[in-house]
Amino acid sequence: MSNTERVNFGSKLGAILATAGSAVGLGNVWRFPYMAGENGGAAFILIYFGCVLILGLPCMLGEFIIGRHGASNTYRAYSKISGGSSWKYIGFLGVLTGFLITGYYAVVAGWCLQYVFATITGQLHGDPQYFADYFSNFSMDPFMPLFWTLVVIIVTHVVIINGVRGGIEKISKMLMPTLFILLVMMVVAACLLPNASKGIAFLFVPDWGKVTSDVFLGALGQSFYSLSIAMGCICTFASYFSRQTNLIKSALQISALDSLVAILAGLVIFPAAFSVGVQPNSGASLVFITLPNVFQQAFGNQPLIGVIVSLMFYGLLSLAALTSLISLHEVSTAFLYEELHISRKKGALIVTISTLVIGSICSLSLGNWSGLSFFGKPLFEVFDFVTGQIFLPIGGFLTCIFLGWIVPKQVVKDEFTNWGTLKGTFFNFFLFTMRFVCPVCILVIFLHQLGVI
């Protein structure tokens, strides 16, 4: 299937928003703020921006090149550009990683929907211990998490079966602007709170005294994961790019949008947290345990506004999770219907049913099936660990080696410059980073996560 035969995005805006939607997810609204909170705020953010330029942008551009050149699902794209050699299995690893992430990520997206429902029904009020107990009881419940996981996956399925233009691009043009509007409204509400200036200063005034090697490594890892590198999403969506798409400009725009969402999320969380004296280094519990209490206290004199802000925040989380799930689902769907030569609807149905099974098992492993564990970890955490700390860095590392050293230089340059129609000013720098800088950075991330360094 050639590029001219393959369905492409209908507009440049649609391509940017859809691909940005795949990158923007819970990592921006959830992981980035608590990582910044744990690592000194502004100093971490500045280092993070540097890491995006050094690692995130080149890796994204590399996947763009492979995806558009292959004009097919991630596995076949790697197979085409590798000439059918064993390097094609990097693409298969990307598909597998995206598929496994879809299952447990849908569970977390379901948690976000539960908090939307809980806000509407007035369940999110009480002391700090109440919020901790609420999340613990809900996540271990045998029914409700499964119900919300089913809802999320069905919504994702409906989008996917409507195709690239009628489904993914159309919904992205609706969800991404909505996400930004919600964020801006929440930023305004949070920054008008008493003592909000302390939170803003925390976010924008660097304290270099808190910078350690762990801060650098944390920023490096966040820059890699926040852009959805090595899970098939970027490569698959690039396969729908037209030959006229400026890959460098697109990578810059998507990285900028991704980082902007993270900063705006910080402008919601830190001013609100500082206004009620809550430390912004609450870790992963920040979103589901700490923030409900923060919103309740911050808007205690105006409970209706507190409810609205809480509703917008968890609605925002749900939208961010949904845009990522759509792209993750598409990775596996495109693989199945192209490799098995079946219809898109059949491919999507297989993925939907399979990921629902995975999501159900992962969810139950936190409650009734808690005995279903490996090395003392619930299956949910095992999926998170294997995909996030093993598969992703390995896939990213191998992609850099493959594109930097194995793929013919002229093939890479042709895609980089749109076959000579764009200036190749930064091509040699790009190739240098893919050959030397990015592999070293990813290897360091990998070893750091495993506790080796």
Disulfide bonds with the S-S distance in Angstrom:
none
